[in-house]
Amino acid sequence: MDFLTLWSLLGFLFAVYAVTANDSIQTLGTYISSNRDIKWYWMFGYMGSIFLFTMIQGFSINDPAFGRLDKFEPITIQWYHALAPLVLVALTRLKIPVSTTFLVLSVFATSIVMEQMLIKSFVGYAVSFVFACGSWYLISKYFLYEGEKGNNKYNNYWRVAQWLTTGWLWSTWLKHDLANIMIFLPRYSMVQSFQFQLFVVSIMLLGLAFMFYERGGRIQEIVLSKTNTRYVRSATLIDLVYCFVLYYFKEVNNIPMSTTFVFMGMLAGRELGIWLSIGYGKLTYTDRHKKAIFPMLYMDFLRLMLGLMISVSLAYGIQWYSSL
């Protein structure tokens, strides 16, 4: 491809795999875990068509990053820029929920933009935690007892609702995180090239297909460890709440944020909301459930902070090296 340098091509390929594999737990994790009886290629066909439609939207406005790169000046990609998504590949295989936004985009960001990204992401974690905790306290106490598996005659209706909800979430998430991949590619006039568009879409569809074939990969275990994420009803509500929070922050401004922070905050708030609703007044059950969930949430948060420290350290290290 004559419009790509070696390092931008490698950075793009690493980013496609790493972003798709790492962030699959956010948008498609519960979808995959609760549709174990569906062949992977049917799920890929549905989500792939939504991806294709979203990309056509982006190319039609000459901005497949949907404004998320407005504060990032185009630069010539060097070997150390391609290093960031390669590190992300390694951390993904270690089941560490790294923020792809911090690990990839922070390498290209100024200190001011990085500060704005950090603030928006931590606010996103807090908002999603509080919103999810309140939502699941009410859901589990008055609407849907989360101790049930959801195997009833209405399960097919829940499945239809889940596929529609996850499709909306997938499209919303793409408009956030496509910037993490597009940062390695030429912008503006080159986006209008059909050759460019076909190349980008084909590679990303292959990455998506591989992720579905792997059923989410090793990092999927973070989703599977949470209460009832294997069941369609619970998975539908998780995706719906997550999409509302993500859509809100998408509309606030064009500053990129860590969707991983939002998702992990939502899972933590959900677990606490369920504990408060079904454990309240039952001392034995509450203590047992507390012992089960708090170490898990603690470890998830530590992994998230570890990923953040690695991301920021790598970003500042690369910026220091490039200034020499």
C-alpha positions as CSV (number, residue, x, y, z in Angstrom):
1,M,0.0,0.0,0.0
2,D,1.9,3.1,-1.2
3,F,0.1,5.5,1.1
4,L,1.4,3.7,4.2
5,T,4.9,3.7,5.7
6,L,6.2,0.5,7.3
7,W,5.7,1.7,10.8
8,S,2.2,3.1,10.3
9,L,1.2,-0.2,8.7
10,L,2.6,-2.2,11.6
11,G,1.0,0.2,14.1
12,F,-2.4,-0.1,12.3
13,L,-2.2,-3.9,12.3
14,F,-1.2,-4.2,15.9
15,A,-3.9,-1.7,16.9
16,V,-6.6,-3.6,15.0
17,Y,-5.9,-6.8,16.8
18,A,-5.1,-5.3,20.2
19,V,-8.1,-2.8,20.3
20,T,-10.5,-5.5,19.1
21,A,-9.2,-8.2,21.5
22,N,-8.9,-6.0,24.6
23,D,-12.1,-4.0,24.2
24,S,-14.2,-7.0,23.3
25,I,-15.0,-7.4,26.9
26,Q,-16.7,-4.0,26.9
27,T,-19.1,-4.2,24.0
28,L,-19.3,-7.8,23.0
29,G,-18.3,-9.7,26.1
30,T,-21.7,-10.3,27.6
31,Y,-23.1,-10.7,24.1
32,I,-20.7,-13.6,23.4
33,S,-21.0,-15.2,26.9
34,S,-24.8,-15.3,26.8
35,N,-25.0,-16.6,23.2
36,R,-22.9,-19.7,23.6
37,D,-25.5,-21.7,21.6
38,I,-25.1,-19.4,18.6
39,K,-22.4,-20.1,16.0
40,W,-19.7,-17.5,16.0
41,Y,-20.1,-16.7,12.3
42,W,-23.7,-15.6,12.8
43,M,-22.7,-13.2,15.6
44,F,-19.9,-12.0,13.4
45,G,-22.2,-11.5,10.5
46,Y,-24.6,-9.3,12.5
47,M,-21.9,-7.2,14.3
48,G,-19.8,-7.0,11.1
49,S,-22.7,-5.5,9.2
50,I,-23.2,-2.8,11.9
51,F,-19.4,-2.2,11.8
52,L,-19.6,-1.8,8.0
53,F,-22.5,0.6,8.3
54,T,-20.7,2.7,10.9
55,M,-17.5,2.9,8.8
56,I,-19.6,4.0,5.7
57,Q,-21.0,6.8,8.0
58,G,-17.5,7.8,8.9
59,F,-16.1,7.7,5.4
60,S,-19.1,9.7,4.1
61,I,-18.1,12.6,6.4
62,N,-14.4,12.1,5.6
63,D,-13.7,11.3,9.3
64,P,-13.9,7.6,10.3
65,A,-12.6,8.7,13.7
66,F,-15.8,10.8,14.2
67,G,-14.0,13.9,15.5
68,R,-12.0,12.1,18.2
69,L,-8.7,13.1,16.6
70,D,-9.4,16.8,16.1
71,K,-6.9,17.7,18.9
72,F,-4.2,15.4,17.5
73,E,-2.0,16.8,14.7
74,P,-1.0,14.4,11.9
75,I,2.6,13.2,12.3
76,T,4.9,10.8,10.6
77,I,4.7,7.4,12.4
78,Q,7.9,6.2,13.8
79,W,8.9,2.8,15.2
80,Y,8.2,3.9,18.8
81,H,4.6,4.8,18.0
82,A,4.0,1.3,16.7
83,L,5.4,0.0,20.0
84,A,2.3,1.1,22.0
85,P,-0.3,-1.3,20.4
86,L,2.3,-4.1,20.5
87,V,2.5,-3.7,24.3
88,L,-1.3,-3.7,24.3
89,V,-1.3,-7.1,22.5
90,A,1.0,-8.5,25.2
91,L,-1.1,-7.1,28.1
92,T,-4.3,-8.4,26.5
93,R,-2.9,-11.9,26.5
94,L,-2.2,-11.4,30.3
95,K,-5.9,-10.6,30.9
96,I,-5.1,-7.0,32.0
97,P,-8.0,-4.6,31.0
98,V,-5.8,-1.9,29.7
99,S,-7.2,1.4,28.5
100,T,-6.5,1.4,24.7
101,T,-7.2,5.1,24.6
102,F,-4.4,5.8,27.1
103,L,-2.0,3.3,25.8
104,V,-2.3,4.2,22.1
105,L,-3.5,7.8,21.9
106,S,-1.5,9.1,24.8
107,V,1.7,8.5,22.8
108,F,0.5,11.1,20.3
109,A,-1.1,13.5,22.8
110,T,0.2,16.7,24.3
111,S,0.3,17.0,28.1
112,I,-2.8,19.2,28.1
113,V,-4.8,16.7,26.0
114,M,-3.6,13.8,28.1
115,E,-4.8,15.6,31.2
116,Q,-8.2,16.1,29.7
117,M,-8.4,12.4,28.7
118,L,-7.5,11.3,32.2
119,I,-10.1,13.6,33.9
120,K,-12.8,12.6,31.5
121,S,-12.0,8.9,32.0
122,F,-12.0,9.0,35.8
123,V,-15.3,11.0,35.8
124,G,-16.6,8.3,33.4
125,Y,-15.7,5.6,35.9
126,A,-17.4,7.4,38.8
127,V,-20.5,8.2,36.8
128,S,-20.9,4.7,35.5
129,F,-20.2,3.2,39.0
130,V,-22.9,5.3,40.7
131,F,-25.4,4.9,37.9
132,A,-24.9,1.1,37.6
133,C,-25.1,0.7,41.4
134,G,-28.4,2.6,41.6
135,S,-29.8,0.9,38.5
136,W,-29.1,-2.6,39.6
137,Y,-30.2,-2.0,43.2
138,L,-33.7,-1.2,41.7
139,I,-33.5,-3.8,38.9
140,S,-32.5,-6.7,41.2
141,K,-34.9,-5.6,44.1
142,Y,-38.0,-4.7,42.2
143,F,-37.8,-5.9,38.6
144,L,-35.4,-8.8,37.9
145,Y,-34.0,-11.0,40.7
146,E,-30.4,-11.6,39.6
147,G,-30.3,-14.9,41.3
148,E,-32.5,-16.4,38.6
149,K,-31.0,-17.7,35.4
150,G,-33.7,-16.2,33.1
151,N,-34.7,-19.5,31.5
152,N,-38.4,-18.8,31.0
153,K,-40.8,-18.6,28.1
154,Y,-39.9,-14.9,27.5
155,N,-36.3,-15.7,26.9
156,N,-36.6,-15.3,23.1
157,Y,-38.0,-11.8,23.6
158,W,-35.0,-11.0,25.8
159,R,-32.7,-12.4,23.1
160,V,-34.1,-10.1,20.4
161,A,-33.8,-7.2,22.8
162,Q,-30.2,-8.1,23.6
163,W,-29.2,-8.2,19.9
164,L,-30.8,-4.8,19.2
165,T,-29.3,-3.3,22.4
166,T,-25.8,-4.7,21.8
167,G,-26.0,-3.5,18.2
168,W,-26.6,0.1,19.4
169,L,-23.9,-0.2,21.9
170,W,-21.4,-1.6,19.3
171,S,-22.1,1.3,17.0
172,T,-21.7,3.9,19.9
173,W,-18.5,2.3,21.1
174,L,-17.0,2.3,17.6
175,K,-17.5,6.0,17.3
176,H,-15.5,6.4,20.5
177,D,-12.7,3.9,19.9
178,L,-12.1,3.9,16.1
179,A,-9.7,6.8,16.8
180,N,-7.3,4.4,18.6
181,I,-6.8,2.6,15.2
182,M,-7.2,5.5,12.8
183,I,-4.5,7.5,14.5
184,F,-1.9,5.4,12.6
185,L,-3.5,6.1,9.2
186,P,-3.4,9.1,6.8
187,R,-6.2,11.6,7.2
188,Y,-8.2,14.0,5.2
189,S,-7.8,13.6,1.4
190,M,-6.6,10.0,1.6
191,V,-9.8,9.0,3.4
192,Q,-11.7,9.6,0.1
193,S,-9.7,6.9,-1.7
194,F,-11.7,3.7,-2.2
195,Q,-8.5,1.7,-2.1
196,F,-7.8,3.1,1.3
197,Q,-11.4,2.4,2.5
198,L,-11.4,-1.2,1.3
199,F,-8.1,-1.9,2.9
200,V,-9.1,-0.5,6.3
201,V,-12.5,-2.2,6.4
202,S,-11.1,-5.6,5.2
203,I,-8.4,-5.7,7.8
204,M,-10.7,-4.7,10.6
205,L,-13.3,-7.2,9.6
206,L,-10.7,-10.0,9.7
207,G,-9.7,-8.9,13.3
208,L,-13.4,-8.9,14.3
209,A,-13.9,-12.3,12.8
210,F,-10.9,-13.7,14.7
211,M,-12.2,-12.2,18.0
212,F,-15.6,-14.0,17.5
213,Y,-13.8,-17.2,16.5
214,E,-11.9,-17.0,19.8
215,R,-15.1,-16.3,21.7
216,G,-13.6,-13.1,23.2
217,G,-10.2,-14.6,24.1
218,R,-8.6,-14.9,27.5
219,I,-9.6,-11.4,28.7
220,Q,-13.3,-12.6,28.4
221,E,-12.8,-14.2,31.8
222,I,-13.3,-10.8,33.4
223,V,-16.8,-10.7,32.1
224,L,-17.5,-14.4,32.9
225,S,-16.5,-13.9,36.6
226,K,-19.4,-11.4,37.1
227,T,-22.9,-12.3,38.4
228,N,-25.1,-14.0,35.7
229,T,-23.3,-12.5,32.7
230,R,-23.9,-15.8,30.9
231,Y,-27.7,-15.2,30.8
232,V,-29.5,-13.2,28.2
233,R,-31.6,-11.1,30.5
234,S,-28.7,-9.8,32.6
235,A,-26.5,-9.3,29.5
236,T,-29.2,-7.2,27.9
237,L,-29.5,-4.9,30.8
238,I,-25.7,-4.6,31.2
239,D,-25.4,-3.5,27.5
240,L,-28.3,-1.1,27.8
241,V,-27.0,0.7,30.9
242,Y,-23.4,0.8,29.5
243,C,-24.7,2.3,26.2
244,F,-26.6,5.1,28.0
245,V,-23.5,6.1,29.9
246,L,-21.3,5.8,26.8
247,Y,-23.7,7.8,24.6
248,Y,-23.8,10.6,27.2
249,F,-20.0,11.0,27.3
250,K,-19.9,10.8,23.5
251,E,-22.1,13.8,23.3
252,V,-20.3,15.9,25.9
253,N,-17.2,16.7,23.8
254,N,-14.7,15.3,21.3
255,I,-12.0,14.6,23.9
256,P,-11.2,10.8,23.7
257,M,-11.8,8.9,26.9
258,S,-11.2,5.4,28.2
259,T,-14.2,3.3,27.5
260,T,-12.5,0.6,29.5
261,F,-12.8,2.8,32.6
262,V,-16.5,3.3,32.0
263,F,-17.1,-0.4,31.5
264,M,-15.1,-1.5,34.6
265,G,-16.9,1.2,36.7
266,M,-20.2,-0.1,35.5
267,L,-19.4,-3.8,36.3
268,A,-18.2,-2.8,39.8
269,G,-21.3,-0.7,40.5
270,R,-23.5,-3.5,39.2
271,E,-22.0,-6.0,41.6
272,L,-22.3,-3.7,44.5
273,G,-26.0,-2.9,43.6
274,I,-26.8,-6.6,43.4
275,W,-25.2,-7.2,46.8
276,L,-27.1,-4.3,48.4
277,S,-30.4,-5.5,47.0
278,I,-30.4,-9.2,47.6
279,G,-28.0,-9.3,50.6
280,Y,-29.6,-6.6,52.7
281,G,-31.1,-8.0,55.9
282,K,-29.6,-11.4,55.3
283,L,-26.4,-11.3,57.3
284,T,-25.1,-14.8,56.4
285,Y,-25.7,-14.3,52.7
286,T,-24.4,-10.8,52.8
287,D,-21.1,-11.8,54.4
288,R,-20.6,-14.7,52.0
289,H,-21.4,-12.5,49.0
290,K,-19.2,-9.7,50.3
291,K,-16.3,-12.1,50.6
292,A,-16.8,-13.2,47.1
293,I,-17.2,-9.9,45.3
294,F,-15.0,-7.4,47.0
295,P,-11.7,-9.2,46.4
296,M,-12.8,-9.6,42.7
297,L,-13.6,-5.9,42.4
298,Y,-10.4,-5.0,44.2
299,M,-8.3,-7.1,41.7
300,D,-10.2,-5.6,38.7
301,F,-9.4,-2.1,39.9
302,L,-5.8,-3.0,40.6
303,R,-5.5,-4.4,37.0
304,L,-7.0,-1.2,35.6
305,M,-4.6,1.0,37.6
306,L,-1.7,-1.2,36.5
307,G,-2.7,-0.8,32.9
308,L,-3.0,3.0,33.4
309,M,0.5,3.3,34.9
310,I,2.0,1.3,32.1
311,S,0.2,3.4,29.5
312,V,1.2,6.8,31.0
313,S,4.8,5.6,31.6
314,L,5.1,4.4,28.0
315,A,3.6,7.6,26.6
316,Y,5.9,9.9,28.6
317,G,8.9,7.6,27.8
318,I,8.2,7.8,24.0
319,Q,7.6,11.5,24.1
320,W,10.9,12.0,26.0
321,Y,12.7,9.8,23.4
322,S,11.2,11.6,20.4
323,S,12.3,14.9,21.8
324,L,16.0,13.9,21.9
